[in-house]
Amino acid sequence: MKYLLGIDIGTQGIKAAAYDEEGRLIASCFEPSYLITLDDGRIVQDADEMLMSAASVIRKTAEKADAAGGTAAALCFDGQMAGILGIGEDHKAVTYYDSWLDTSCSPYVDEMKRTAENELIRTTGSPVTIHHGPKILWWKNERPDVYSRICKFVVPSAYIAGRMAGIGAADAFIDYTQLHFSGFGDVRKLEWSDTLLDRFGVRKDKMPRIVEPWHIAGYMNSEFSGYTGIPEGTIITAGCGDQAASSLGAGITKTGQVFDVSGTASVFSCCVDSFAPDISNKMLLFPRSVLKDLWIPLAYISGGGLCLRWFRDNLTGTESDVPYTVLDSEADAVAPGSGKLLFLPHFAGRTCPADPAVRGSWVGLGMNHTRGHMYRSIMEGIAYEYSMYMDILRTGGVLGDPTEVTAVGGGAVSNVFNKIKADVIGVRYVPLETNETATLGSAVIAGYAAGIFSDIAQTASSFVKKSSPVEPDMENYSEYDPFRKAYRQLLDVAGVPMGLLY
């Protein structure tokens, strides 16, 4: 039995999963990751800790799959997209991983917006936000000694794949599903923009090659064969961004489909067949799908899902290990609108559009509010944000009137959360039987690279299994109308007072 390994390099942890040729899960393993807060407040991760954690979960997964009579055919990595790290000639890290949760590069977000905002959106497909471009400028200007030693800037999935394949910096790469976050890449032409690089004084030779997700980056080398237990010479593909992998694994392969990733970041997306960058609102990002002729425009809340975890870990009294199901039950007992309580989920600053001065908050707290009110208001805040994204997709002509939203991610296991979103947006929510769509999507890419699958879209769609849909209550949809409007008005002023501090 040949099996395919999909490895998701997430913010909260790394997961490896082995699938057979029918898309059935054979084995999986997860290890938590460690976000580091430096003395100056920067949020980073240790690149080599990520690398060795990936090796560890691969080994544990492969041991289970091998015991079941399997042999690894290929590996594919997907990962968090908006952060970067710098590598030297030997492809080893010369910086830590500059996390997408870190906002230290905010002054360079402002600089890029002032200098060439509309041109950047037209070329990269992404509004200027906390992504590679401002981070590269931060390293260039704030750490010039380190910048001079950086041969290439790469994303985590490409770093780990490259290290395990034993390639040098000359063969370093970025796949096209992550190019929109680069700050300097032309997503239509799939090349680096000399105009943008020259505009901001960034050397082109520090940019990696642009490749397809199924590009064979190399083969498992002897060093990491020892660490992972995967035979030397096994195919390692270039891989893709985590959202691209998740959408593929969820069967988002046709125009008009809508998709919600309820994870560390709260991501709302759809699938279309034409490129229409959001210059007017500067809110939507327009990345490529794994499928080359399709696009998956999206907007997201940095750390949206982390707000629920933060509440559980910090504001649940003495019950520090209170189950999410208990909090769900308390939230479900509260009427729509959470007793006129509004919550802003932008703990890490607003991303779409970029406004680092916006922070999380509750507005309207009263003595009548309970833990259930507060927890429900977090879910509703995320749903109100999604309703804005949906309106922009519709009014901009990008999306018609969808009949359902495919829901995946840790938050999709909550029927309460799905019901709130369905009621706020007014569209049916359909969770899948599995929430591990990122590793499944990566496994499909690995199988295509290895010649096991002949059609990526058809294979991915055939593996999807839906759970019971959650229908919207249109009376609740109407009841939510003033709250949707109030939330948008609150966002308009949220960053003004905090701008004095950030």
Order of alpha helices (4+ residues) and beta strands (2+ residues): beta-beta-beta-beta-beta-alpha-beta-beta-beta-alpha-alpha-alpha-beta-alpha-beta-beta-beta-alpha-beta-beta-alpha-beta-beta-alpha-beta-beta-beta-alpha-alpha-beta-beta-alpha-beta-alpha-beta-alpha-alpha-alpha-alpha
